């Protein structure tokens, strides 16, 4: 299908976990719908159109896979209100005008966002991405042997010199994996247990990540050992499309807000201060944070000074 995005859009690149890749300008991803493999591809022939296709065992599976990819890419997001309100903002206004296509990156399945958030707790991202790749290579399903879909994809991958496409393992697979095996991927013992506990909650149906009542699932997950507010907020933002949710415990955001508040390059804001800082951007705190993160490299290099008490960010045309 050819889709006209509701707001400016630019397709993302491949992910560090290795499940989505770009070949010849075309995004490619393997998804599993009701246990069946579906290969989804997306291309952007012009700035105003996106072509998305799916190949799988049935039309119904392909249509569901296309819905998930449309969500992950943000094709149907309407962001005109956000841009109208914050294009003149003192902190992110210049970035909003320069990068109108920017999105908070999403996952086609909410459990992916939850699992990877647990893997990324309190460690540097490069190490976390390596853990995720090991999990995908060992536990992630690939195209089943046999069938035209598998043969065609394997042949295309062989011609391009790429490894076979793999999907992120499901909650059921993670729930049945021994913690010792998860630890062998470089997960700490506590995070291995937290990942399996969360997977069991999802696979058993006690937590429905697709339900309209997101808050109910968040409360149950937050009651598990090893699952804190940052993990739940990452699930909400990256897995459920909740742009009002802000991962306030993110270290990069804490560093950025600390620097902007007082000018000290070593300052670290706490979660409450980060939430207060981004409160004027409600109900788009998560999207505003995605723009603000583009300021983080400048802050690390000492090129970003304090905003001061009179120029903290607020709605366009205001100061506090």
DOPAMAR-141784 format. One record per residue: x, y negated, z negated of N, C-alpha, C in turn. Coordinates in pm, whole numbers, padded with zeros to 5 digits, always signed. Atoms other than C-alpha are relative to their C-alpha. Example, Ala and Ser with C-alpha at 12.3 -4.5 7.8 and 13.67 -1.06 7.14 Angstrom:
+00089+00119+00000+01230+00450-00780+00090-00120+00000-00082+00119+00006+01367+00106-00714-00077-00109-00073
***
This chain:
+00084+00118+00000+00000+00000+00000+00089-00124+00000-00067+00129+00002+00106-00358+00062-00076-00091-00095+00061+00078+00107+00042-00587-00233+00054-00142+00003-00041+00139+00016+00048-00964-00267+00007-00031-00149-00011+00027+00145+00183-01044-00617-00082-00123-00038+00081+00113+00048-00036-01274-00823+00086-00117-00043-00095+00106+00033+00274-01473-00921+00133+00037+00062-00131-00023-00061+00627-01511-00786+00066+00125-00059-00055-00129+00044+00806-01175-00803+00126+00031+00077-00120-00054-00063+01148-01031-00733+00024+00138-00061-00016-00135+00051+01200-00656-00760+00130+00012-00081-00121-00017+00081+01447-00553-01033+00096+00097+00065-00097-00100-00044+01759-00346-00979-00020+00130-00073+00008-00127+00069+01819+00006-01097+00032-00013-00147-00022+00005+00143+01825+00081-01467+00128+00070-00042-00125-00059+00050+02128+00172-01676-00018+00143-00044+00022-00138+00042+01963+00497-01785+00001+00098+00117-00015-00086-00116+01982+00629-01430-00128+00056+00058+00123-00060-00052+01613+00709-01375-00057-00078+00119+00045+00077-00116+01547+00427-01127+00123-00049+00076-00116+00042-00078+01784+00351-00842-00047-00075+00124+00026+00078-00120+01805+00128-00538+00083+00057+00113-00068-00052-00118+01890+00268-00197-00051-00078+00121+00040+00077-00117+01888+00040+00107-00105-00105-00031+00097+00102+00037+01693-00226-00080-00133+00055-00048+00125-00063+00042+01424+00024-00185+00018+00059-00139+00002-00060+00133+01353+00104-00549-00059+00139+00009+00047-00137-00004+01306+00474-00610-00005+00055-00142+00019-00050+00136+01174+00647-00922-00084+00127+00004+00078-00122+00017+01049+00994-01016-00086-00016-00126+00094+00001+00112+00739+00999-01238-00070+00135-00006+00080-00121+00014+00537+01288-01375-00139-00040-00047+00139+00030+00028+00160+01258-01372-00072+00132-00023+00066-00125+00038-00029+01532-01555+00090+00120+00031-00097-00107-00020+00287+01741-01530+00048+00018+00142-00037-00013-00141+00319+01695-01153+00098-00109+00040-00098+00102-00040+00620+01519-00995-00051-00087+00114+00036+00096-00104+00556+01206-00789+00119-00093+00019-00107+00095-00032+00828+01004-00615-00065-00131+00045+00056+00131-00031+00744+00633-00608+00111-00088+00054-00097+00092-00059+00924+00380-00389-00065-00137+00018+00050+00137-00014+00891+00001-00370+00103-00083+00073-00086+00090-00076+01034-00256-00132-00068-00136+00009+00052+00135-00010+00994-00631-00086+00041-00060+00133-00037+00052-00132+00989-00724+00283+00000-00152+00009+00001+00147+00001+00914-01089+00202-00025-00045-00143+00018+00055+00134+00884-01320-00096-00144+00011-00048+00142+00002+00034+00505-01287-00085-00066+00136+00012+00062-00133-00011+00454-00913-00045+00094+00107-00054-00072-00117+00049+00559-00585-00202-00069+00123+00058+00054-00125-00053+00515-00245-00039+00036+00110-00098-00020-00108+00096+00470+00045-00281-00062+00127+00058+00049-00128-00049+00433+00408-00180+00030+00111-00098-00019-00116+00088+00405+00741-00359-00020+00127+00081+00013-00129-00065+00451+01098-00250-00006+00107-00108+00018-00101+00103+00318+01383-00462-00095+00108+00046+00080-00116-00038+00105+01696-00471-00147-00031+00030+00140+00034-00024-00232+01515-00463-00015-00150+00007+00027+00143-00010-00384+01179-00383-00023-00061-00138+00028+00052+00133-00505+01141-00741+00128-00026-00079-00127+00020+00070-00155+01188-00885+00074-00120+00056-00071+00113-00062-00012+00940-00636-00063-00133-00041+00066+00125+00038-00274+00676-00721+00033-00038-00143-00036+00030+00138-00202+00707-01093+00146-00047-00010-00141+00041+00001+00173+00684-01028+00017-00142+00053-00008+00135-00054+00120+00371-00819-00049-00103-00103+00047+00091+00106-00078+00211-01104+00110-00024-00102-00107+00014+00098+00209+00279-01342+00114-00086+00053-00109+00080-00056+00465+00131-01104-00041-00145+00017+00047+00138-00009+00252-00177-01042+00011-00069-00136-00015+00056+00135+00243-00229-01418+00146-00026-00032-00142+00015+00034+00618-00173-01454+00063-00118+00073-00057+00110-00079+00697-00425-01179-00066-00134-00031+00069+00126+00030+00447-00684-01305-00065-00063+00122+00058+00053-00125+00287-00717-00961-00129-00077-00027+00132+00059+00022-00052-00808-01105-00002-00103-00113-00006+00099+00108+00069-01051-01375-00036-00139+00053+00035+00139-00031-00088-01397-01361+00066-00089-00105-00081+00077+00094+00161-01636-01520-00006-00150+00023+00006+00143-00032+00050-01975-01391-00018-00086-00125+00020+00079+00122-00064-02092-01736+00132-00017-00076-00129+00008+00068+00274-02008-01890+00090-00102+00068-00091+00089-00073+00464-02193-01616-00048-00145-00005+00051+00137+00010+00236-02496-01626+00030-00061-00136-00018+00051+00136+00278-02526-02001+00146-00023-00035-00139+00003+00048+00653-02469-02031+00103-00037+00105-00098+00036-00102+00811-02585-01708+00077-00127-00037-00071+00120+00047+00907-02911-01886+00051+00019-00144-00044-00026+00137+01003-02743-02215+00148-00037-00016-00140+00044+00017+01330-02881-02363+00099+00116-00006-00093-00112+00009+01479-02534-02415+00002+00084+00127+00004-00095-00112+01361-02307-02131-00059-00059+00127+00067+00058-00116+01196-02551-01891+00082+00010+00128-00084-00007-00121+01492-02565-01650+00006+00143+00054-00004-00139-00043+01509-02185-01643-00135+00044+00058+00134-00033-00051+01132-02156-01593-00015-00050+00143+00011+00054-00136+01156-02379-01288+00093+00072+00097-00099-00061-00090+01465-02206-01149-00029+00146+00027+00025-00144-00015+01355-01845-01206-00149+00030-00023+00144-00023+00022+00976-01838-01163-00039+00146+00006+00031-00142-00016+00991-01466-01083+00039+00084-00120-00053-00077+00112+01147-01364-01415-00114+00067-00078+00093-00075+00081+00962-01096-01612+00073+00063-00119-00053-00088+00104+01013-00909-01938-00005+00141+00056-00007-00128-00069+01130-00574-01804-00090+00104-00068+00096-00097+00052+00875-00294-01842+00035+00142+00044-00010-00142-00030+00857+00083-01838-00135+00050+00051+00129-00050-00050+00593+00276-01640-00074+00084-00103+00062-00077+00108+00528+00493-01949+00037-00063-00134-00034+00064+00128+00503+00340-02299+00092+00086-00087-00088-00082+00083+00674+00642-02459+00146-00022+00037-00138+00031-00040+00986+00560-02256+00052-00120-00079-00043+00120+00073+00999+00215-02416+00023+00030-00147-00016-00036+00141+00951+00364-02762+00126+00083-00022-00116-00086+00016+01214+00635-02717+00130-00077+00018-00124+00074-00025+01475+00401-02572+00022-00108-00106-00017+00097+00109+01408+00139-02843+00065+00067-00121-00061-00072+00112+01494+00402-03104+00147+00028+00030-00140-00025-00038+01811+00492-02912+00085-00125-00011-00075+00124-00005+01912+00125-02900+00007-00073-00134-00001+00066+00131+01868+00050-03270+00143-00023-00050-00122+00038+00072+02167-00136-03418+00129+00046+00064-00125-00030-00070+02423-00035-03153+00005-00083+00127-00014+00078-00122+02562-00211-02848-00070+00071+00116+00086-00054-00105+02359-00166-02532+00074+00100+00089-00072-00092-00088+02634+00003-02327+00006+00140-00061-00001-00131+00066+02662+00281-02585-00139+00063+00002+00137-00053-00003+02283+00315-02604-00036+00052+00138+00030-00044-00136+02257+00339-02224+00068+00133+00031-00068-00128-00020+02514+00619-02225-00076+00113-00069+00081-00099+00069+02303+00806-02482-00124+00034+00082+00122-00022-00079+01993+00760-02267+00030+00083+00125-00035-00079-00119+02171+00895-01959+00023+00146-00036-00021-00140+00042+02278+01206-02151-00133+00069-00027+00132-00058+00027+01921+01263-02268-00071+00033+00131+00066-00023-00128+01790+01227-01913+00064+00119+00073-00067-00109-00072+02053+01461-01765-00029+00136-00063+00018-00128+00067+01996+01730-02028-00147+00040-00013+00139-00032+00031+01624+01706-02102-00100-00051+00104+00094+00060-00095+01470+01501-01821-00036+00095+00113+00041-00088-00110+01266+01693-01562+00040-00059+00134-00028+00040-00137+01367+01683-01199-00106+00063+00089+00094-00062-00092+01177+01787-00888+00015+00151-00006-00005-00145+00009+01085+02152-00912+00056+00060+00128-00052-00072-00116+01259+02395-00682-00115+00041+00091+00102-00039-00096+01065+02462-00367-00096-00114+00028+00096+00101-00037+00798+02260-00193+00064-00108+00086-00053+00098-00094+00835+01993+00073+00048-00125-00072-00042+00120+00074+00858+01709-00182+00139+00019-00055-00132-00026+00057+01156+01868-00358+00105+00012+00108-00100-00020-00106+01331+01975-00038+00032-00132+00068-00025+00126-00067+01286+01637+00129+00080-00096-00085-00072+00092+00089+01407+01441-00175+00142+00046-00022-00136-00049+00018+01705+01669-00229+00084-00025+00124-00075+00025-00123+01804+01636+00135+00038-00146+00014-00029+00143-00008+01776+01256+00123+00109-00038-00099-00101+00030+00100+01979+01243-00198+00137+00051+00042-00128-00055-00045+02247+01469-00049+00061-00087+00108-00053+00086-00107+02278+01247+00259+00057-00129-00057-00045+00126+00058+02317+00938+00039+00109+00020-00105-00101-00027+00103+02555+01110-00203-00049-00028-00140+00058+00028+00131+02317+01050-00495-00035+00129-00072+00049-00116+00075+02234+01294-00776-00152+00011+00015+00146-00014-00010+01878+01434-00779-00071-00095-00096+00080+00085+00087+01609+01210-00922-00045+00077-00123+00050-00057+00124+01520+01278-01284-00088-00100-00072+00091+00082+00078+01247+01147-01510+00044+00000-00146-00023+00000+00144+01265+01050-01877-00079+00116-00061+00075-00111+00060+01169+01353-02091-00125-00050-00072+00127+00036+00060+00813+01350-02220+00007+00009-00152+00008-00009+00146+00709+01316-02584-00004+00147-00044+00008-00142+00036+00631+01690-02587+00138+00065+00002-00134-00057-00009+00985+01777-02478+00087-00048-00116-00080+00054+00111+01149+01545-02733-00046+00059-00133+00054-00054+00125+00918+01673-03008+00049+00142-00026-00045-00137+00017+01038+02028-02945+00151+00017+00006-00146-00006-00008+01409+01941-02930+00060-00003-00140-00066-00005+00130+01632+02028-03224+00075-00129-00027-00075+00122+00032+01775+01723-03405+00149+00013+00027-00143-00018-00025+02123+01874-03372+00035-00025+00146-00025+00025-00142+02094+01865-02994-00008-00149+00030+00010+00144-00019+01980+01502-03004+00124-00071-00054-00122+00059+00055+02278+01421-03225+00119+00022+00092-00111-00026-00091+02508+01580-02966+00009-00101+00112-00001+00106-00102+02411+01297-02730+00057-00130-00055-00058+00115+00070+02574+01051-02980-00104-00079-00078+00096+00062+00090+02255+00965-03169+00041+00029-00144-00026-00025+00141+02305+00923-03541-00106+00096-00054+00100-00093+00055+02129+01185-03757-00133-00067-00033+00124+00069+00036+01876+00929-03882-00082-00035+00124+00073+00038-00121+01788+00812-03530-00050+00123+00075+00048-00124-00062+01764+01168-03399-00130+00044-00067+00122-00037+00071+01507+01243-03669-00113-00098+00030+00103+00100-00029+01323+00915-03604-00058+00021+00139+00046-00022-00135+01305+00990-03233-00094+00121+00006+00084-00119-00004+01163+01337-03292-00131-00023-00075+00124+00031+00072+00913+01212-03553-00096-00080+00088+00085+00082-00087+00785+00948-03311-00057+00083+00114+00047-00085-00110+00763+01202-03029-00110+00094-00047+00103-00089+00053+00561+01437-03250-00131-00073-00023+00121+00079+00018+00317+01161-03338-00071-00023+00133+00059+00028-00132+00264+01083-02969-00051+00130+00063+00039-00124-00066+00254+01443-02842-00121+00066-00067+00114-00059+00071+00004+01546-03111-00129-00079+00018+00117+00085-00017-00230+01260-03022-00030-00087-00119+00025+00087+00116-00207+01098-03365+00030-00146+00032-00027+00135-00051-00061+00794-03186-00028+00002+00149+00035+00010-00143-00221+00706-02851+00057-00132+00052-00066+00121-00049+00012+00463-02675-00076-00065+00114+00079+00057-00109-00241+00411-02395-00133-00058-00048+00128+00049+00053-00531+00317-02624-00004-00152+00006+00015+00146-00003-00672-00034-02606+00037-00062-00135-00034+00050+00133-00624-00073-02982+00148+00030-00027-00143-00021+00019-00245-00108-02978+00039-00005-00147-00041+00024+00139-00226-00227-03338-00012+00126-00086+00017-00122+00081-00355+00102-03478+00121+00092+00017-00119-00082-00023-00072+00295-03314+00125-00061-00058-00118+00067+00057+00182+00034-03423+00009+00025-00150-00001-00019+00145+00078+00069-03786+00043+00142-00036-00040-00138+00032+00114+00446-03781+00148+00022+00029-00143-00014-00031+00454+00430-03609+00086-00070-00105-00079+00076+00098+00577+00166-03854+00005+00070-00135-00002-00075+00127+00494+00405-04141+00103+00112+00002-00098-00108-00010+00752+00655-04013+00138-00049-00043-00138+00040+00033+01106+00648-04158+00080-00024+00128-00085+00031-00115+01345+00484-03914-00067-00079+00110+00072+00080-00100+01077+00292-03721-00036-00133-00065+00024+00132+00057+01081-00080-03798-00072-00091+00097+00075+00097-00081+00924-00394-03658+00064-00019+00137-00065+00022-00129+01188-00438-03385-00034+00111+00098+00032-00113-00087+01121-00089-03245-00142-00009+00050+00141+00009-00040+00745-00138-03245-00021-00117+00096+00016+00116-00089+00776-00482-03083+00060+00026+00137-00055-00039-00131+01000-00340-02808-00098+00089+00075+00105-00082-00062+00733-00075-02743-00110-00088+00056+00110+00085-00042+00467-00345-02726+00035-00083+00123-00039+00090-00108+00660-00579-02496+00035+00077+00127-00054-00068-00119+00833-00332-02263-00083+00121+00044+00076-00119-00036+00592-00039-02274-00149-00022+00013+00144+00025-00003+00247-00193-02319-00036-00136+00057+00027+00126-00068+00284-00529-02148-00050-00111-00089+00047+00101+00093+00216-00736-02460+00099-00116-00006-00091+00114-00006+00382-01068-02378-00005-00086-00125+00007+00076+00125+00272-01205-02715+00090+00058-00107-00082-00067+00101+00503-00964-02897+00148-00035+00021-00139+00047-00004+00855-01083-02980+00088+00092-00084-00094-00082+00080+01136-00842-03084+00094-00089-00081-00072+00105+00073+01249-01090-03347+00128+00049-00066-00121-00052+00062+01510-00859-03495+00114+00022+00096-00106-00020-00099+01710-00847-03172+00122-00084-00035-00122+00071+00044+02070-00938-03254+00032-00117+00090-00030+00110-00091+02114-01149-02941-00091-00120-00027+00091+00110+00032+01805-01354-03029+00037-00064-00133-00040+00055+00129+01922-01392-03388+00123-00089+00014-00119+00082-00024+02259-01520-03267-00038-00131+00071+00038+00118-00078+02098-01757-03016-00072-00102-00087+00077+00091+00084+01850-01905-03263+00089-00060-00109-00092+00052+00100+02119-01936-03530+00087-00112+00055-00085+00103-00062+02340-02131-03291-00080-00126+00032+00081+00115-00038+02057-02355-03170-00047-00079-00121+00050+00069+00119+01941-02436-03521+00106-00087-00067-00099+00076+00078+02273-02551-03665+00130-00025+00076-00122+00023-00077+02544-02539-03395+00116+00088-00040-00108-00087+00045+02753-02283-03584+00003+00125+00088-00004-00117-00088+02871-02015-03336-00008+00132-00073+00006-00123+00078+02879-01759-03619-00133+00015-00075+00126-00004+00073+02530-01835-03751-00090+00113+00051+00095-00106-00034+02270-01558-03756-00133-00035-00066+00134+00024+00056+01903-01638-03797-00060+00132-00045+00070-00122+00038+01683-01389-03978-00128+00011+00084+00118-00025-00083+01364-01242-03830-00104-00110-00018+00100+00104+00025+01140-01500-03996+00035-00129+00074-00042+00121-00070+01345-01784-03850-00018+00013+00150+00021-00022-00143+01333-01630-03502-00148-00013+00034+00144+00010-00026+00954-01595-03525-00047-00145-00007+00037+00141+00012+00920-01955-03642+00047-00080+00122-00057+00071-00113+01146-02074-03360-00084+00018+00126+00076-00029-00122+00935-01904-03090-00151-00014-00020+00144+00016+00024+00595-01973-03253-00066-00097+00097+00066+00092-00094+00527-02273-03023-00027+00060+00137+00020-00061-00131+00541-02038-02724-00116+00100+00002+00113-00092+00004+00244-01829-02837-00105-00041+00104-00010-00145+00017+00084-01628-02684+00096+00066+00099-00097-00056-00096+00385-01573-02455+00139+00010-00063-00129-00003+00067+00660-01529-02714+00099+00096+00063-00090-00098-00061+00802-01219-02548+00057-00048+00132-00048+00053-00127+00824-01386-02206+00093-00118-00022-00087+00113+00031+00971-01704-02354+00137+00049-00047-00128-00056+00046+01237-01490-02525+00081+00054+00116-00072-00050-00117+01323-01328-02191+00071-00115+00072-00066+00117-00059+01396-01676-02053+00112-00050-00091-00100+00052+00092+01582-01785-02367+00125+00087-00001-00115-00089+00000+01807-01479-02343+00100-00037+00109-00092+00046-00105+01953-01634-02028+00093-00110-00052-00088+00099+00062+02101-01898-02257+00107+00065-00087-00091-00066+00093+02282-01638-02469+00146-00003+00045-00141+00007-00040+02603-01620-02256+00061-00139-00022-00052+00135+00022+02638-01998-02272+00025-00026-00148-00019+00018+00144+02593-01988-02649+00126+00073-00047-00118-00076+00039+02862-01720-02681+00128-00071+00042-00118+00072-00048+03103-01935-02481+00016-00137-00065-00008+00129+00066+03034-02236-02699-00046-00114+00087+00046+00104-00092+02866-02425-02414-00138-00052-00037+00135+00038+00039+02534-02459-02595+00004-00052-00143-00004+00060+00132+02513-02698-02885-00133+00011-00071+00126-00005+00075+02246-02733-03154-00104-00091+00060+00107+00086-00049+01909-02868-03053-00030-00111-00099+00028+00103+00100+01872-03056-03378-00145+00000-00042+00134-00005+00058+01567-03117-03591-00103-00070+00086+00098+00077-00077+01408-03355-03340-00027+00060+00137+00020-00052-00135+01434-03140-03030-00017+00151+00001+00032-00142-00004+01333-02790-03135-00109+00024+00103+00095-00022-00109+01129-02627-02860-00143+00000-00049+00143+00002+00027+00757-02683-02855-00074-00007+00130+00076+00016-00123+00476-02712-02603+00046-00122+00077-00048+00107-00086+00557-02936-02310-00055-00135-00048+00040+00134+00040+00551-03303-02409+00000-00022-00150+00000+00016+00145+00594-03243-02782+00140+00025-00054-00123-00025+00072+00882-03238-03030-00036+00027-00146+00022-00019+00143+00909-03119-03389+00136+00014-00067
***
